[in-house]
Amino acid sequence: MLKGTKVGLRARHEDDIPVLLTELYDDVVNGSRAEGGPWRPITPGSKDPRLVGDDNNPAVVPFSVVELDGGTLVGTATLWGIDNHNRCAHIGLGLLPSARGKGYGTDVVAVLCHYGFVVRGLQRLQIETLSDNTAMLRSAERNGFVREGVLRSSAWVLGEFLDEVLLGLLAQDWNRDA
Protein backbone atom coordinates (compact mmCIF):
# COMPACT_ATOMS: atom_id res chain seq x y z
CA MET A 1 0.00 0.00 0.00
CA LEU A 2 1.13 3.54 -0.75
CA LYS A 3 0.67 5.73 2.32
CA GLY A 4 0.08 9.43 2.78
CA THR A 5 -0.61 11.20 6.05
CA LYS A 6 -4.35 10.42 6.12
CA VAL A 7 -5.00 7.88 3.36
CA GLY A 8 -3.56 4.81 1.74
CA LEU A 9 -3.83 3.76 -1.89
CA ARG A 10 -4.18 0.03 -2.44
CA ALA A 11 -5.43 -2.42 -5.05
CA ARG A 12 -9.18 -2.63 -5.59
CA HIS A 13 -10.77 -5.39 -3.50
CA GLU A 14 -13.91 -7.24 -4.47
CA ASP A 15 -15.78 -5.88 -1.42
CA ASP A 16 -14.96 -2.28 -2.50
CA ILE A 17 -17.07 -2.63 -5.63
CA PRO A 18 -20.58 -2.56 -4.09
CA VAL A 19 -19.66 0.49 -2.00
CA LEU A 20 -18.20 2.37 -4.98
CA LEU A 21 -21.15 1.37 -7.15
CA THR A 22 -23.82 2.62 -4.76
CA GLU A 23 -22.05 5.59 -3.15
CA LEU A 24 -20.00 6.98 -6.04
CA TYR A 25 -21.00 5.73 -9.48
CA ASP A 26 -24.80 5.72 -9.03
CA ASP A 27 -24.68 9.49 -8.37
CA VAL A 28 -25.83 11.05 -11.66
CA VAL A 29 -24.62 14.59 -10.92
CA ASN A 30 -21.21 13.55 -9.58
CA GLY A 31 -20.75 10.98 -12.33
CA SER A 32 -21.65 13.50 -15.02
CA ARG A 33 -19.14 15.98 -13.64
CA ALA A 34 -16.34 13.42 -13.18
CA GLU A 35 -16.48 11.48 -16.43
CA GLY A 36 -15.57 12.63 -19.90
CA GLY A 37 -18.94 11.52 -21.24
CA PRO A 38 -22.57 11.27 -20.23
CA TRP A 39 -23.47 9.38 -17.08
CA ARG A 40 -24.80 5.90 -17.54
CA PRO A 41 -25.64 3.28 -14.94
CA ILE A 42 -23.23 0.45 -14.20
CA THR A 43 -24.86 -2.94 -14.12
CA PRO A 44 -24.14 -4.96 -10.96
CA GLY A 45 -21.52 -7.61 -11.76
CA SER A 46 -20.20 -5.53 -14.66
CA LYS A 47 -16.51 -5.58 -15.50
CA ASP A 48 -16.64 -1.80 -16.06
CA PRO A 49 -13.06 -0.46 -15.84
CA ARG A 50 -14.11 2.16 -13.28
CA LEU A 51 -14.87 -0.69 -10.90
CA VAL A 52 -12.60 -3.53 -11.96
CA GLY A 53 -8.99 -2.84 -12.85
CA ASP A 54 -7.53 -4.30 -16.04
CA ASP A 55 -4.08 -5.68 -15.29
CA ASN A 56 -3.46 -5.90 -19.05
CA ASN A 57 -3.82 -2.14 -19.58
CA PRO A 58 -0.48 -0.54 -18.62
CA ALA A 59 -1.82 2.97 -19.27
CA VAL A 60 -4.17 2.92 -16.27
CA VAL A 61 -3.43 2.17 -12.61
CA PRO A 62 -6.56 2.22 -10.43
CA PHE A 63 -6.44 2.38 -6.64
CA SER A 64 -8.94 2.20 -3.83
CA VAL A 65 -8.45 4.98 -1.29
CA VAL A 66 -8.71 3.97 2.37
CA GLU A 67 -8.32 5.85 5.64
CA LEU A 68 -5.07 4.92 7.35
CA ASP A 69 -6.86 5.04 10.68
CA GLY A 70 -9.20 2.06 10.43
CA GLY A 71 -8.95 1.12 6.74
CA THR A 72 -12.38 2.46 5.74
CA LEU A 73 -12.87 2.82 2.00
CA VAL A 74 -13.22 6.53 1.13
CA GLY A 75 -12.87 6.64 -2.66
CA THR A 76 -10.87 5.92 -5.78
CA ALA A 77 -7.69 7.27 -7.31
CA THR A 78 -6.23 6.68 -10.75
CA LEU A 79 -3.07 7.36 -12.65
CA TRP A 80 -4.27 7.20 -16.26
CA GLY A 81 -3.09 7.98 -19.75
CA ILE A 82 0.37 6.81 -18.71
CA ASP A 83 2.82 7.53 -21.52
CA ASN A 84 6.14 5.82 -20.77
CA HIS A 85 7.85 7.33 -23.79
CA ASN A 86 7.10 10.96 -22.86
CA ARG A 87 7.08 10.02 -19.15
CA CYS A 88 3.77 11.69 -18.33
CA ALA A 89 0.36 10.74 -16.96
CA HIS A 90 -2.93 12.17 -15.69
CA ILE A 91 -4.33 12.09 -12.16
CA GLY A 92 -7.95 11.42 -11.25
CA LEU A 93 -9.78 10.81 -8.01
CA GLY A 94 -13.25 10.43 -6.61
CA LEU A 95 -14.20 10.60 -2.96
CA LEU A 96 -17.35 9.16 -1.41
CA PRO A 97 -19.73 11.91 -0.24
CA SER A 98 -19.01 11.09 3.43
CA ALA A 99 -15.26 11.59 2.85
CA ARG A 100 -15.39 15.00 1.20
CA GLY A 101 -14.14 18.12 2.99
CA LYS A 102 -11.73 16.23 5.26
CA GLY A 103 -8.45 16.91 3.42
CA TYR A 104 -8.32 13.47 1.84
CA GLY A 105 -8.19 14.87 -1.70
CA THR A 106 -4.98 16.80 -1.04
CA ASP A 107 -3.41 13.68 0.49
CA VAL A 108 -4.54 11.49 -2.43
CA VAL A 109 -2.92 13.89 -4.92
CA ALA A 110 0.29 13.85 -2.84
CA VAL A 111 0.40 10.04 -2.83
CA LEU A 112 -0.30 9.89 -6.57
CA CYS A 113 2.57 12.36 -7.12
CA HIS A 114 4.87 10.08 -5.12
CA TYR A 115 3.73 7.09 -7.16
CA GLY A 116 4.12 8.93 -10.48
CA PHE A 117 7.44 10.64 -9.82
CA VAL A 118 9.24 8.21 -7.48
CA VAL A 119 7.82 4.78 -8.27
CA ARG A 120 7.16 5.26 -12.00
CA GLY A 121 9.91 7.79 -12.79
CA LEU A 122 7.58 10.13 -14.67
CA GLN A 123 8.54 13.68 -15.63
CA ARG A 124 5.07 15.31 -15.75
CA LEU A 125 1.70 14.83 -14.10
CA GLN A 126 -1.44 16.58 -15.28
CA ILE A 127 -4.92 17.22 -13.95
CA GLU A 128 -7.97 18.39 -15.85
CA THR A 129 -10.94 19.48 -13.77
CA LEU A 130 -14.05 21.61 -14.10
CA SER A 131 -13.37 25.26 -13.31
CA ASP A 132 -15.90 25.24 -10.46
CA ASN A 133 -14.35 22.18 -8.76
CA THR A 134 -12.70 24.23 -6.04
CA ALA A 135 -11.84 21.18 -3.93
CA MET A 136 -9.80 19.59 -6.72
CA LEU A 137 -8.20 22.88 -7.71
CA ARG A 138 -7.18 23.46 -4.08
CA SER A 139 -5.85 19.90 -3.69
CA ALA A 140 -3.80 20.22 -6.87
CA GLU A 141 -2.37 23.64 -6.04
CA ARG A 142 -1.47 22.60 -2.48
CA ASN A 143 0.66 19.89 -4.08
CA GLY A 144 2.45 22.33 -6.39
CA PHE A 145 0.38 21.98 -9.56
CA VAL A 146 0.32 25.11 -11.70
CA ARG A 147 -2.66 26.30 -13.72
CA GLU A 148 -1.51 26.10 -17.32
CA GLY A 149 -4.70 27.04 -19.07
CA VAL A 150 -8.46 27.08 -19.33
CA LEU A 151 -10.27 25.06 -21.96
CA ARG A 152 -13.28 27.27 -22.54
CA SER A 153 -16.67 25.54 -22.80
CA SER A 154 -14.95 22.20 -23.36
CA ALA A 155 -17.09 19.98 -21.13
CA TRP A 156 -20.76 19.20 -21.77
CA VAL A 157 -22.23 18.54 -18.32
CA LEU A 158 -25.93 18.07 -17.63
CA GLY A 159 -27.16 20.39 -20.35
CA GLU A 160 -24.50 23.09 -20.36
CA PHE A 161 -20.93 23.70 -21.48
CA LEU A 162 -18.43 24.27 -18.67
CA ASP A 163 -14.81 25.39 -18.66
CA GLU A 164 -12.05 23.00 -17.68
CA VAL A 165 -8.80 23.99 -15.98
CA LEU A 166 -5.58 22.29 -17.02
CA LEU A 167 -2.95 21.94 -14.28
CA GLY A 168 0.54 20.48 -14.55
CA LEU A 169 3.42 19.54 -12.29
CA LEU A 170 6.95 18.63 -13.33
CA ALA A 171 9.15 16.25 -11.33
CA GLN A 172 11.76 18.96 -10.68
CA ASP A 173 9.09 21.32 -9.30
CA TRP A 174 7.53 18.74 -7.00
CA ASN A 175 8.08 19.24 -3.29
CA ARG A 176 7.81 15.77 -1.82
CA ASP A 177 7.42 17.29 1.67
CA ALA A 178 4.38 19.44 0.73
N, C-alpha and C positions, 0 to 999 in steps of 0.2 A: 504494500500500500504506500502511496505517496502521501506525505503528511504536511499540512500547513499548521497554523496556530490553532485553528478552530475545527477544520475539516480534514478528512482524508479522502483520497480518490482511489477507488479500487475497481476491480472487474465487476461487471454486472452479474448479479446473482438471480437465479430463477425467481426467488421470492420478492425481488425488487419490482418485477414486471407488473403485477397487479396494482401495486401502490402507484407506480408511475403512470399506468394506464388510467386509473380513476382520478388521481389527484393532479396530474400534469397534462396528459395528452387528451383527455376528454373535455378540457376547458377550451371552448370555441374561441373566445376572445384572446386568451393567452397564446393558443396554438396558431391563430391567424397572425398574431404579431411576431411570433418567434420563427415561423417557417418561411421559406422563400416562395411558397405557393399557398393556394387556398386550403383552409382546414378541411380535413375529412376524418371520419371516425376510423379508429383502428379496431379491427375485429379481434375479440379475445382469441388467444392461441396463434395470432398472426406472427410471422417472422419479420415484421416491419423492422427496418434497420434502426429506427429510433429506440426500439425496445431491445432488440436482440443484436448484439455485435456480430460482425462478419469477420472472422479471423483471416479470411482470404483477401480482404480489402486493405492493403497497406496504407491507403490514403486517409483512413479514418480510424481514430482510436477513441472509443467511447468509455466513459467511466461512470460509475455510480458515486455520488457524493454522500458521505456519511459524517455525522458529528463525531469528533474524536472522543468526546465525553459521552459514552453510552452506545455509540455505533448506530444511531438512528439514521435511516435514509432521509436525506433532505433535498436531493435533486440529482441532476445529471450534468456532466461536463464532457466536452468533446474537443479533441484536436482533429481538425478535418482539412481536407484539401492539401494534405501534406505533399510537398514537392521536394523530393530529396536532391534533385539536381540543383534547383535554385535555393535550396535550404530554407524554405518558408512554409508557413501553415496558417490556418485560421483557428480562432478560439470561439467556442460557443458554450453556453451554459443555460440551465433552466432550474430554478428553485421551486420547490413545492410552496404553495401559498403560506403554509404555517412557518416556513423557514425564511421568508423575505423580511428585510429590514433588520437583520441581526448581524450584518457584517460578513456573512458567509460568502457573498459574491466576490468581495475583494480578496478574500482568502483563496477562493477557487481560482481566480485569475492568477494569483501569485503562484499557486501550485502548478497550474498549467504552464506558466512561464518557466518554472524550474524544469518541468518535464521537457518542454520544447527546447530550451537553450542548453541545459546541462545533460539530460539523458539522451536527447535526439541530436544535439549538436546543430540546431537550426540557427540561422542568421537573422530571420525576421518573423515576427508574429503579427497577425492582423485581426482586427475586430471590425465587423460591420454591425451597426445597431440603429434602430429608429431614433430620430433626433429627440423624441420626447421620452426616451428610456433613460431617465436621469440616474437610476440605480446602476445600470450597466456603464454609462459614461463615467460616473464617479468611481466605480470599481476599476475601470481601465486606467483612468488618469492617476489614481492612487498608486498604481503599479508602474507608472512611468510612460504609459501609452500617450502618444501625441496625436491630436486631431490633424489629419492630413487633408481632409476635404469633406464636402457635403455633396451627396448625390441627390440633386433636387428632384422631388416627385418620382422617386425610383421604385417605391414599394406600394403596391396595391393592397390595402388592408381594409377589409370590411367596408367596401364601398367608397373609399377615398384614397388618393395618392398621398403618401407621406415621404418626407425626406429621410435619408439615411446618412449617418455619420461614419466616415472611414477613419479608423485609428490604427497606428502602427507603432511597433517597438522593435528596435534593433538590439542584438545581443550586447553590443558594446555600450549601449545606453541603459541597459537593464541594471537596476540596483537590487541585487539578490537579498538585501537586508530590509527592503521597503516594507 
